[in-house]
Amino acid sequence: MPTTDPIAFTRQLRELRQTRRFTGQSVPEDVLADILDVARWTGSAKNTQPWHFIVVTDTSAIQILSEAGQFAGFLAGAPLVIVVAMAGKSPRSEPYDEGRLSERIMLAADAHGLGAGTGWFAPGAAGEERVKHALGIPDEMRVLQAVAIGYPDDADQRARTVIGGRKQIDEVVSRGRFGTGSR
Ligand SMILES: Cc1cc2nc3c(=O)[nH]c(=O)nc-3n(C[C@H](O)[C@H](O)[C@H](O)COP(=O)(O)O)c2cc1C
């Protein structure tokens, strides 16, 4: 249960955004420990917890990660990256589990005044395989993405390249029958 009032809490959820620019300040260890604890408590199908988190702070390793996806370049500016390795055993439920997990990492970072952003890796040798090799992740695991964490740079707001709006409520909600609108 949220300890803040519901409107403040849902505003925080609504305002959560992808952060792509960070200051050089490192993430305190106690904050990292809290974020990882939130991550490990994420629910998963049959409570399988099919994940392993590799915390990366070494700049040359982060550089490799930043080159492993078409839009992953921003990772290079982060002081810390959590690479999410999934078990690779359940192709239907694991992507769902991973989405929940990523979002919780971002929310936990946000609660500590940090910014976070997902970086997606390319398939095959240019992306996933390269990341696995660099970090010693077993072959059978799946590595789709990493979450960068750090203190957001003030310029981040202006640096967003993707239009940040959302579809209108009637475009995405129906009552009772598809396409009827939200009221
Ligand atoms: C599965 C997934 C993969 C993403 N991959 C990237 C990425 O590689 N690089 C990036 O800059 N943003 C990435 N994003 C962030 C989205 O672009 C972002 O959430 C979306 O544009 C909405 O922007 P906002 O969160 O700032 O409102 C990804 C998001 C998701 C859910």
The ligand as a Gaussian input file, in Angstrom:
#p B3LYP/6-31G(d) Opt

LIG

0 1
 C       10.376000      -2.442000     -24.278000
 C       10.920000      -1.049000     -24.288000
 C       12.125000      -0.787000     -24.923000
 C       12.647000       0.502000     -24.925000
 N       13.860000       0.709000     -25.500000
 C       14.389000       1.941000     -25.494000
 C       15.697000       2.166000     -26.028000
 O       16.381000       1.256000     -26.485000
 N       16.166000       3.419000     -26.011000
 C       15.443000       4.464000     -25.494000
 O       15.952000       5.574000     -25.510000
 N       14.218000       4.281000     -24.962000
 C       13.675000       3.046000     -24.936000
 N       12.448000       2.823000     -24.367000
 C       11.695000       3.956000     -23.770000
 C       10.519000       4.395000     -24.621000
 O       10.988000       4.988000     -25.822000
 C        9.675000       5.388000     -23.805000
 O        9.170000       4.761000     -22.668000
 C        8.524000       5.926000     -24.627000
 O        8.994000       6.620000     -25.752000
 C        7.661000       6.869000     -23.822000
 O        8.455000       7.933000     -23.360000
 P        8.362000       8.417000     -21.852000
 O        8.531000       7.187000     -21.000000
 O        9.472000       9.392000     -21.682000
 O        7.031000       9.053000     -21.706000
 C       11.931000       1.564000     -24.317000
 C       10.730000       1.283000     -23.670000
 C       10.243000       0.000000     -23.628000
 C        8.956000      -0.268000     -22.872000

